[in-house]
Amino acid sequence: MKHSLKLEHIEISDMDRQQLEEKLDRLHKHLVSPYVIDVLIAHDTHHTQGDVNRCRINIEQEGKVYHAERSESTIQDAIDSVITALKSELLSSHDRRKEHNA
């Protein structure tokens, strides 16, 4: 799935990139073409204790923007949280469209 990826204050492994791709592919069935996906993964440096990794995903389709942002201690946890939130948002939008057209 095509997307743009921006990293801030962090490097991610090839395995992390592959897992991100797999998780974004799960959203594919909920999307209507054409769409644009922007992903930001950042390590927040202003926290004094612990690691805080942030993932933000914006999906633009049909003139609407779906947005989710989560912060977790690991990159994978942040990605999982964002994907779950976006999936829920896309499903509710799909259900509203379906009810409107019925």
MDAnalysis code that builds the backbone (N, CA, C; Angstrom):
import MDAnalysis as mda
import numpy as np

u = mda.Universe.empty(306, n_residues=102, atom_resindex=np.repeat(np.arange(102), 3), trajectory=True)
u.add_TopologyAttr("name", ["N", "CA", "C"] * 102)
u.add_TopologyAttr("resid", np.arange(1, 103))
u.add_TopologyAttr("resname", ["MET", "LYS", "HIS", "SER", "LEU", "LYS", "LEU", "GLU", "HIS", "ILE", "GLU", "ILE", "SER", "ASP", "MET", "ASP", "ARG", "GLN", "GLN", "LEU", "GLU", "GLU", "LYS", "LEU", "ASP", "ARG", "LEU", "HIS", "LYS", "HIS", "LEU", "VAL", "SER", "PRO", "TYR", "VAL", "ILE", "ASP", "VAL", "LEU", "ILE", "ALA", "HIS", "ASP", "THR", "HIS", "HIS", "THR", "GLN", "GLY", "ASP", "VAL", "ASN", "ARG", "CYS", "ARG", "ILE", "ASN", "ILE", "GLU", "GLN", "GLU", "GLY", "LYS", "VAL", "TYR", "HIS", "ALA", "GLU", "ARG", "SER", "GLU", "SER", "THR", "ILE", "GLN", "ASP", "ALA", "ILE", "ASP", "SER", "VAL", "ILE", "THR", "ALA", "LEU", "LYS", "SER", "GLU", "LEU", "LEU", "SER", "SER", "HIS", "ASP", "ARG", "ARG", "LYS", "GLU", "HIS", "ASN", "ALA"])
u.atoms.positions = np.array([
    [0.847, -1.163, 0.000],
    [0.000, 0.000, 0.000],
    [0.897, 1.232, 0.000],
    [0.612, 2.151, -0.889],
    [1.429, 3.359, -0.986],
    [1.117, 4.311, 0.156],
    [2.169, 4.883, 0.708],
    [2.031, 5.869, 1.774],
    [3.320, 6.670, 1.867],
    [3.222, 7.821, 2.496],
    [4.438, 8.583, 2.771],
    [4.782, 8.370, 4.239],
    [6.065, 8.252, 4.518],
    [6.533, 7.994, 5.879],
    [7.535, 9.069, 6.259],
    [7.285, 9.717, 7.387],
    [8.196, 10.729, 7.904],
    [8.656, 10.283, 9.286],
    [9.957, 10.381, 9.540],
    [10.529, 10.010, 10.832],
    [11.126, 11.240, 11.489],
    [10.900, 11.372, 12.806],
    [11.481, 12.477, 13.558],
    [12.204, 11.929, 14.786],
    [13.488, 12.211, 14.888],
    [14.312, 11.831, 16.038],
    [14.338, 10.324, 16.279],
    [14.185, 9.538, 15.212],
    [14.143, 8.080, 15.374],
    [14.508, 7.413, 14.057],
    [15.089, 6.269, 14.150],
    [15.329, 5.387, 13.007],
    [14.560, 4.106, 13.277],
    [13.928, 3.554, 12.243],
    [13.204, 2.304, 12.446],
    [13.846, 1.203, 11.604],
    [13.713, -0.008, 12.090],
    [14.328, -1.153, 11.425],
    [13.493, -1.581, 10.219],
    [14.086, -2.419, 9.383],
    [13.363, -2.962, 8.236],
    [12.171, -3.786, 8.703],
    [12.321, -4.476, 9.829],
    [11.230, -5.274, 10.380],
    [10.061, -4.365, 10.785],
    [10.374, -3.220, 11.409],
    [9.331, -2.271, 11.787],
    [8.623, -1.723, 10.551],
    [9.377, -1.450, 9.502],
    [8.780, -0.963, 8.250],
    [7.859, -2.013, 7.642],
    [8.307, -3.256, 7.664],
    [7.508, -4.345, 7.110],
    [6.214, -4.526, 7.910],
    [6.301, -4.465, 9.237],
    [5.115, -4.606, 10.061],
    [4.153, -3.438, 9.854],
    [4.684, -2.236, 9.664],
    [3.843, -1.088, 9.358],
    [3.084, -1.326, 8.062],
    [3.780, -1.811, 7.037],
    [3.148, -2.124, 5.750],
    [2.018, -3.134, 5.931],
    [2.280, -4.198, 6.680],
    [1.274, -5.240, 6.897],
    [0.050, -4.675, 7.604],
    [0.261, -3.818, 8.586],
    [-0.856, -3.250, 9.341],
    [-1.640, -2.252, 8.498],
    [-0.957, -1.490, 7.665],
    [-1.661, -0.579, 6.758],
    [-2.472, -1.363, 5.720],
    [-1.957, -2.506, 5.291],
    [-2.682, -3.345, 4.335],
    [-4.020, -3.813, 4.902],
    [-4.104, -3.970, 6.223],
    [-5.363, -4.379, 6.853],
    [-6.437, -3.315, 6.695],
    [-6.036, -2.060, 6.527],
    [-6.998, -0.974, 6.348],
    [-7.499, -0.873, 4.912],
    [-6.797, -1.511, 3.986],
    [-7.089, -1.378, 2.562],
    [-8.553, -1.672, 2.231],
    [-9.131, -2.691, 2.836],
    [-10.510, -3.062, 2.504],
    [-11.528, -2.028, 2.986],
    [-11.109, -1.123, 3.870],
    [-12.006, -0.091, 4.389],
    [-11.851, 1.234, 3.639],
    [-10.950, 1.276, 2.673],
    [-10.655, 2.512, 1.960],
    [-11.274, 2.508, 0.574],
    [-11.587, 3.713, 0.097],
    [-12.139, 3.888, -1.244],
    [-11.113, 4.681, -2.044],
    [-10.734, 4.171, -3.208],
    [-9.755, 4.869, -4.044],
    [-10.379, 6.098, -4.654],
    [-9.648, 7.145, -4.878],
    [-8.249, 7.358, -4.510],
    [-8.138, 7.835, -3.062],
    [-7.022, 7.525, -2.456],
    [-6.761, 7.956, -1.090],
    [-5.271, 8.212, -0.925],
    [-4.940, 9.012, 0.095],
    [-3.551, 9.351, 0.402],
    [-3.323, 9.041, 1.871],
    [-2.232, 8.344, 2.163],
    [-1.901, 7.998, 3.543],
    [-0.566, 8.644, 3.911],
    [-0.581, 9.427, 4.998],
    [0.628, 10.046, 5.528],
    [0.884, 9.475, 6.914],
    [2.107, 8.980, 7.131],
    [2.485, 8.376, 8.414],
    [3.641, 9.160, 9.014],
    [3.522, 9.478, 10.289],
    [4.608, 10.125, 11.039],
    [4.932, 9.244, 12.232],
    [6.199, 8.900, 12.381],
    [6.674, 8.182, 13.563],
    [7.761, 9.045, 14.181],
    [7.592, 9.351, 15.463],
    [8.526, 10.260, 16.124],
    [8.852, 9.768, 17.521],
    [10.058, 10.081, 17.930],
    [10.469, 9.862, 19.315],
    [10.435, 11.221, 19.979],
    [9.552, 11.368, 20.969],
    [9.442, 12.656, 21.650],
    [10.608, 12.820, 22.600],
    [11.363, 13.869, 22.389],
    [12.587, 14.089, 23.165],
    [12.367, 14.975, 24.380],
    [11.173, 15.534, 24.544],
    [10.958, 16.456, 25.653],
    [10.512, 15.780, 26.954],
    [10.381, 14.456, 26.944],
    [9.990, 13.744, 28.158],
    [11.228, 13.435, 29.001],
    [11.112, 13.597, 30.302],
    [12.267, 13.378, 31.166],
    [12.410, 11.935, 31.598],
    [11.324, 11.182, 31.585],
    [11.400, 9.787, 32.013],
    [10.779, 8.875, 30.962],
    [11.468, 7.790, 30.646],
    [10.932, 6.782, 29.746],
    [10.937, 7.197, 28.286],
    [10.730, 6.195, 27.448],
    [10.644, 6.415, 26.010],
    [9.196, 6.699, 25.639],
    [9.008, 7.702, 24.829],
    [7.677, 8.010, 24.315],
    [7.791, 8.086, 22.807],
    [7.174, 7.116, 22.143],
    [7.164, 7.057, 20.692],
    [5.758, 7.381, 20.219],
    [5.678, 8.246, 19.215],
    [4.399, 8.731, 18.735],
    [4.207, 8.305, 17.293],
    [2.994, 7.874, 16.991],
    [2.638, 7.527, 15.614],
    [1.384, 8.310, 15.251],
    [1.428, 8.965, 14.103],
    [0.273, 9.700, 13.599],
    [0.033, 9.268, 12.162],
    [-1.219, 8.941, 11.862],
    [-1.582, 8.556, 10.502],
    [-2.771, 9.406, 10.066],
    [-2.638, 10.021, 8.915],
    [-3.725, 10.770, 8.280],
    [-4.076, 10.065, 6.973],
    [-5.360, 9.834, 6.776],
    [-5.839, 9.247, 5.526],
    [-6.823, 10.237, 4.918],
    [-6.547, 10.634, 3.695],
    [-7.449, 11.544, 2.988],
    [-8.098, 10.780, 1.854],
    [-9.441, 10.768, 1.869],
    [-10.181, 10.121, 0.792],
    [-11.544, 10.793, 0.653],
    [-12.000, 10.914, -0.557],
    [-13.301, 11.498, -0.866],
    [-13.525, 12.840, -0.171],
    [-12.485, 13.654, -0.055],
    [-12.609, 14.967, 0.552],
    [-12.659, 14.970, 2.070],
    [-12.491, 13.819, 2.686],
    [-12.505, 13.721, 4.143],
    [-11.119, 13.301, 4.624],
    [-10.790, 13.699, 5.856],
    [-9.517, 13.318, 6.448],
    [-9.802, 12.505, 7.705],
    [-9.218, 11.328, 7.769],
    [-9.304, 10.473, 8.945],
    [-7.955, 10.558, 9.638],
    [-7.983, 10.837, 10.924],
    [-6.757, 11.127, 11.654],
    [-6.735, 10.355, 12.967],
    [-5.575, 9.806, 13.292],
    [-5.373, 9.188, 14.606],
    [-3.921, 9.397, 15.007],
    [-3.718, 9.639, 16.288],
    [-2.374, 9.828, 16.826],
    [-2.330, 9.199, 18.214],
    [-1.309, 8.394, 18.456],
    [-1.152, 7.739, 19.750],
    [0.316, 7.749, 20.143],
    [0.555, 7.811, 21.462],
    [1.911, 7.737, 22.015],
    [2.001, 6.519, 22.906],
    [3.055, 5.754, 22.736],
    [3.279, 4.539, 23.518],
    [4.773, 4.397, 23.798],
    [5.117, 3.394, 24.592],
    [6.526, 3.187, 24.936],
    [7.317, 2.539, 23.804],
    [6.640, 1.807, 22.906],
    [7.330, 1.199, 21.764],
    [6.682, 1.654, 20.456],
    [7.438, 1.569, 19.406],
    [6.935, 1.947, 18.089],
    [5.768, 1.057, 17.698],
    [5.923, -0.249, 17.882],
    [4.880, -1.187, 17.480],
    [3.579, -0.968, 18.237],
    [3.661, -0.672, 19.534],
    [2.447, -0.404, 20.313],
    [1.751, 0.855, 19.806],
    [2.527, 1.865, 19.468],
    [1.950, 3.109, 18.945],
    [1.268, 2.854, 17.605],
    [1.915, 2.090, 16.731],
    [1.335, 1.766, 15.427],
    [0.050, 0.966, 15.608],
    [0.081, -0.043, 16.479],
    [-1.110, -0.862, 16.728],
    [-2.281, -0.013, 17.216],
    [-2.016, 0.905, 18.142],
    [-3.070, 1.762, 18.687],
    [-3.677, 2.652, 17.610],
    [-2.830, 3.210, 16.759],
    [-3.312, 4.087, 15.688],
    [-4.123, 3.304, 14.669],
    [-3.655, 2.143, 14.272],
    [-4.373, 1.321, 13.294],
    [-5.747, 0.940, 13.835],
    [-5.817, 0.558, 15.106],
    [-7.090, 0.206, 15.729],
    [-8.048, 1.397, 15.717],
    [-7.549, 2.571, 16.066],
    [-8.385, 3.777, 16.087],
    [-8.875, 4.132, 14.685],
    [-7.995, 4.052, 13.698],
    [-8.386, 4.378, 12.326],
    [-9.392, 3.375, 11.770],
    [-9.182, 2.121, 12.077],
    [-10.103, 1.091, 11.604],
    [-11.501, 1.362, 12.148],
    [-11.574, 1.704, 13.418],
    [-12.856, 2.019, 14.035],
    [-13.497, 3.239, 13.374],
    [-12.701, 4.269, 13.130],
    [-13.205, 5.490, 12.500],
    [-13.690, 5.221, 11.073],
    [-12.934, 4.429, 10.328],
    [-13.328, 4.099, 8.957],
    [-14.597, 3.251, 8.924],
    [-14.724, 2.308, 9.861],
    [-15.926, 1.473, 9.922],
    [-17.159, 2.301, 10.242],
    [-17.046, 3.214, 11.189],
    [-18.210, 4.034, 11.542],
    [-18.583, 4.952, 10.382],
    [-17.611, 5.466, 9.661],
    [-17.882, 6.299, 8.498],
    [-18.569, 5.479, 7.405],
    [-18.110, 4.264, 7.216],
    [-18.704, 3.366, 6.222],
    [-20.156, 3.061, 6.590],
    [-20.398, 2.817, 7.875],
    [-21.757, 2.523, 8.334],
    [-22.677, 3.730, 8.136],
    [-22.167, 4.939, 8.406],
    [-22.973, 6.149, 8.205],
    [-23.307, 6.338, 6.727],
    [-22.328, 6.092, 5.843],
    [-22.570, 6.199, 4.399],
    [-23.620, 5.184, 3.946],
    [-23.508, 3.991, 4.485],
    [-24.417, 2.906, 4.130],
    [-25.842, 3.245, 4.561],
    [-26.018, 3.767, 5.782],
    [-27.336, 4.144, 6.279],
    [-27.916, 5.299, 5.475],
    [-27.066, 6.241, 5.088],
    [-27.522, 7.407, 4.343],
    [-28.035, 7.004, 2.949],
    [-27.356, 6.042, 2.328],
    [-27.725, 5.611, 0.987],
    [-28.909, 4.665, 0.977],
    [-29.267, 4.094, 2.113],
    [-30.379, 3.114, 2.151],
    [-31.729, 3.766, 2.095],
])
